Amino acid sequence: MINKWKSILKIKAKGIIHNFQAVIEKRQVNARLANYDPGILINNKPSKVQKITFVIERMAKYNGGQTSILRLGTELSKLGYQVGYVVYKTQTKSDMEECASCNLSNYQGEMYTNKYLDKLNSDIVIASSWDTVSFAKKMKGYKMYFLQDYEPYFYSFGELFLMAQKTYEQGLHMVSLGPWNKEMVEKNCKLISPVDMIEFPYEKKEYPSCKRNYESYSKKTTFTLAVYLKYYGKRLPCITQYLLKQVKEEFSKEGITLTIKYFGEDKSFHCDAGENLGMLNKKELLALYKKADFGMVASMSNISLVPYEMLATGLPLIEFEDGTFPYFFPDNSAILTSLSYMDLYHKIKAVIEKPELLEEMHHTAGTYMESLSWQKSASQFSEILNNLCENNKKNNKVIIQMAQENEKK
């Protein structure tokens, strides 16, 4: 009798969970559909480019994507453009400014609340994520789309996946941060608009090189791992924790202790085999990178700033060989692991026993990153903008010539 009731309760529990998941999914889709415009855009090129406005959901603290937008906007501002940032969700200007300053203390550009969405006159309007595209399309100006990730991969295959993917086929001029987004869009979408690219940079001043003694690794019995962890599937939160838990146990058999420090997620997020430090500011991140012996990131979609920051400080990096890291860095820049914990264990053990391998990785990654900067990437973006006007002038000349020839006839 007891087993019968257990079976009934189990079935009912499954039904409740299933219905709850369905309700949540429906609410998410309906919320997006309320503002979703699937139409294809007629995008007229500008005669000049002076005022640029980025469209975002809302300003948020400790947001890497928004930090990149602020960096790009700030460098464009230094080049003489008039840059603004407008949100589509309700947020006060003072709160926007506070959050922006938290992400980038010396940012440049004007903050606009959602009341200005239909009032701003811009030469260039730049959508910054798939949910901002429909709002950007309603604004005045040439429509562009700053791709920091291939956003359909944020979702399981289904409605939100399709809605995100379709925004790449609506006529906005796309500019990808790095080569991976560009490749994914060109491979998976029916394109009717250009896809340009700028290099993925990092800020050298905030994460300077730290003096490290890699030779000491062969004598150490305790190692600290700084692990960037988010609950998003693209960051492999479950796989990463499982691998590290097993690797920690393997090293403990040899008398070696792995101290794992997770960061990047809210402190309420439970983590296995280590301590969750929560979301860290730049000062706290730099202190962690200095203290750690290894860093680990799962860049399964477009790479983030974190691997650059770690490598810039000389922190040996662990990445996944099936991720996007190889798209951005040359060979032998980091320890690349498979999904096998024994593979990761042996690769970490190999560089501990032969630390000159870490010196080689540090040199390879450092040499590559020397050529990167936000100033350079902003100049690349500016060149794309300049070409818009140049092409427009050329088209206008052709139109004028055709009109003159028709008049002669």
Backbone hydrogen bonds, N-H to C=O, Kabsch-Sander energy under -0.5 kcal/mol:
donor,donor_aa,acceptor,acceptor_aa,energy
5,W,1,M,-2.1
6,K,2,I,-2.2
7,S,3,N,-2.1
8,I,4,K,-2.1
9,L,5,W,-2.8
10,K,6,K,-2.2
11,I,7,S,-2.2
12,K,8,I,-2.4
13,A,9,L,-2.6
14,K,10,K,-2.2
15,G,11,I,-2.0
16,I,12,K,-2.4
17,I,13,A,-2.6
18,H,14,K,-2.6
19,N,15,G,-2.6
20,F,16,I,-2.4
21,Q,17,I,-2.5
22,A,18,H,-2.2
23,V,19,N,-2.3
24,I,20,F,-2.3
25,E,21,Q,-2.5
26,K,22,A,-2.4
27,R,23,V,-2.3
28,Q,24,I,-2.2
29,V,25,E,-2.4
30,N,26,K,-2.8
31,A,27,R,-2.2
32,R,28,Q,-1.6
33,L,29,V,-2.9
34,A,30,N,-1.7
35,N,32,R,-1.2
36,Y,33,L,-0.8
41,L,170,Q,-2.9
43,N,41,L,-0.8
44,N,42,I,-0.8
52,I,50,Q,-0.5
52,I,82,Q,-3.0
53,T,124,I,-2.5
54,F,84,G,-2.8
55,V,126,I,-2.9
56,I,54,F,-0.5
56,I,86,V,-2.6
63,N,60,A,-0.6
64,G,62,Y,-0.7
67,T,63,N,-2.1
68,S,64,G,-1.9
69,I,65,G,-1.8
70,L,66,Q,-2.7
71,R,67,T,-2.3
72,L,68,S,-2.7
73,G,69,I,-3.0
74,T,70,L,-2.5
75,E,71,R,-2.4
76,L,72,L,-2.3
77,S,73,G,-2.1
78,K,74,T,-2.0
79,L,75,E,-1.0
80,G,77,S,-1.7
81,Y,76,L,-2.0
82,Q,50,Q,-3.3
83,V,81,Y,-0.8
84,G,52,I,-2.3
85,Y,110,E,-2.6
86,V,54,F,-2.9
87,V,112,Y,-1.6
88,Y,56,I,-1.4
88,Y,57,E,-0.7
89,K,57,E,-2.0
96,M,92,T,-2.2
97,E,93,K,-2.5
98,E,94,S,-2.1
99,C,95,D,-2.5
100,A,96,M,-2.6
101,S,97,E,-2.3
102,C,98,E,-1.6
103,N,99,C,-1.6
104,L,100,A,-2.8
107,Y,104,L,-1.6
110,E,83,V,-2.1
112,Y,85,Y,-2.8
116,Y,113,T,-2.0
117,L,114,N,-1.2
119,K,116,Y,-1.4
120,L,116,Y,-1.8
122,S,120,L,-0.7
122,S,140,K,-1.2
123,D,51,K,-1.6
124,I,51,K,-2.1
125,V,142,Y,-2.9
126,I,53,T,-3.1
127,A,125,V,-0.6
127,A,144,M,-2.8
128,S,55,V,-1.1
132,T,129,S,-1.5
133,V,129,S,-0.6
133,V,130,W,-0.8
136,A,132,T,-2.4
137,K,133,V,-2.3
138,K,134,S,-0.6
138,K,135,F,-0.7
139,M,136,A,-1.2
140,K,120,L,-0.7
142,Y,123,D,-2.6
144,M,125,V,-3.2
145,Y,173,H,-2.1
146,F,127,A,-2.9
147,L,145,Y,-0.8
147,L,175,V,-2.6
148,Q,146,F,-0.7
151,E,149,D,-1.2
153,Y,150,Y,-1.6
154,F,151,E,-2.2
155,Y,152,P,-1.8
161,F,156,S,-0.5
162,L,158,G,-2.2
163,M,159,E,-2.6
164,A,160,L,-2.4
165,Q,161,F,-2.3
166,K,162,L,-2.3
167,T,163,M,-0.7
167,T,164,A,-1.0
168,Y,165,Q,-1.6
169,E,166,K,-1.6
170,Q,167,T,-0.8
173,H,143,K,-2.2
174,M,172,L,-0.6
174,M,194,P,-2.5
175,V,145,Y,-2.7
176,S,196,D,-2.9
177,L,147,L,-2.8
178,G,176,S,-1.3
178,G,198,I,-2.6
182,K,178,G,-0.7
183,E,179,P,-2.2
184,M,180,W,-2.5
185,V,181,N,-2.7
186,E,182,K,-2.4
187,K,183,E,-1.9
188,N,184,M,-2.0
189,C,185,V,-1.9
191,L,189,C,-1.0
196,D,174,M,-3.1
198,I,176,S,-2.6
204,K,202,Y,-0.8
207,Y,203,E,-0.8
210,C,313,T,-1.2
214,Y,212,R,-0.8
216,S,213,N,-1.2
217,Y,214,Y,-1.7
218,S,215,E,-1.0
219,K,216,S,-1.6
220,K,216,S,-0.8
220,K,217,Y,-0.6
223,F,257,T,-2.9
225,L,259,T,-2.9
226,A,224,T,-0.5
226,A,294,F,-2.7
227,V,225,L,-0.7
227,V,261,K,-2.8
228,Y,226,A,-0.6
228,Y,296,M,-2.6
229,L,227,V,-0.6
229,L,263,F,-2.9
235,R,232,Y,-1.8
236,L,233,G,-2.2
240,T,236,L,-2.7
241,Q,237,P,-1.6
242,Y,238,C,-2.4
243,L,239,I,-2.9
244,L,240,T,-2.4
245,K,241,Q,-2.3
246,Q,242,Y,-2.1
247,V,243,L,-2.8
248,K,244,L,-2.7
249,E,245,K,-1.6
250,E,246,Q,-2.1
251,F,247,V,-2.4
252,S,248,K,-1.9
253,K,249,E,-1.1
254,E,251,F,-1.5
255,G,252,S,-1.4
256,I,251,F,-2.3
257,T,221,T,-3.1
259,T,223,F,-3.4
259,T,257,T,-0.6
260,I,258,L,-0.7
261,K,225,L,-3.3
261,K,259,T,-0.5
262,Y,260,I,-0.6
262,Y,275,E,-3.0
263,F,227,V,-2.1
264,G,278,G,-2.1
269,F,266,D,-2.1
270,H,268,S,-0.5
275,E,260,I,-2.5
277,L,262,Y,-3.2
277,L,275,E,-0.7
285,L,281,N,-2.6
286,L,282,K,-2.5
287,A,283,K,-1.9
288,L,284,E,-2.0
289,Y,285,L,-2.8
290,K,286,L,-2.1
291,K,287,A,-1.8
292,A,288,L,-2.3
293,D,224,T,-3.0
294,F,224,T,-1.8
295,G,316,P,-2.9
296,M,226,A,-2.3
297,V,318,I,-2.2
299,S,297,V,-0.8
300,M,234,K,-1.2
300,M,298,A,-1.3
308,Y,304,S,-0.5
309,E,305,L,-2.4
310,M,306,V,-2.7
311,L,307,P,-2.5
312,A,308,Y,-2.5
313,T,309,E,-1.4
314,G,311,L,-1.3
315,L,310,M,-2.2
318,I,295,G,-2.4
319,E,335,I,-2.8
321,E,337,T,-2.6
323,G,320,F,-1.7
324,T,299,S,-3.2
327,Y,324,T,-1.9
328,F,324,T,-0.6
328,F,325,F,-1.7
329,F,325,F,-2.0
333,S,330,P,-0.6
335,I,317,L,-3.0
336,L,334,A,-0.7
337,T,319,E,-2.7
337,T,335,I,-0.6
341,Y,339,L,-0.5
344,L,340,S,-1.9
345,Y,341,Y,-2.6
346,H,342,M,-2.5
347,K,343,D,-2.0
348,I,344,L,-2.5
349,K,345,Y,-2.5
350,A,346,H,-2.1
351,V,347,K,-1.5
352,I,348,I,-1.8
353,E,349,K,-2.3
354,K,350,A,-1.4
357,L,354,K,-2.1
358,L,355,P,-1.0
359,E,355,P,-1.3
360,E,356,E,-1.9
361,M,357,L,-2.0
362,H,358,L,-2.7
363,H,359,E,-2.2
364,T,360,E,-2.4
365,A,361,M,-2.7
366,G,362,H,-2.4
367,T,363,H,-2.4
368,Y,364,T,-1.7
369,M,365,A,-2.5
370,E,366,G,-1.3
371,S,368,Y,-1.3
372,L,369,M,-1.8
377,S,373,S,-2.0
378,A,374,W,-2.6
379,S,375,Q,-1.8
380,Q,376,K,-1.9
381,F,377,S,-2.1
382,S,378,A,-2.8
383,E,379,S,-2.1
384,I,380,Q,-1.5
385,L,381,F,-2.0
386,N,382,S,-2.7
387,N,383,E,-2.2
388,L,384,I,-1.2
389,C,385,L,-1.3
390,E,386,N,-2.3
391,N,387,N,-2.9
392,N,388,L,-2.0
393,K,389,C,-2.5
394,K,390,E,-2.4
395,N,391,N,-2.5
396,N,392,N,-2.5
397,K,393,K,-2.2
398,V,394,K,-2.1
399,I,395,N,-2.4
400,I,396,N,-2.6
401,Q,397,K,-2.6
402,M,398,V,-2.5
403,A,399,I,-2.3
404,Q,400,I,-2.4
405,E,401,Q,-2.4
406,N,402,M,-2.1
407,E,403,A,-1.9
408,K,404,Q,-1.8
409,K,405,E,-1.7
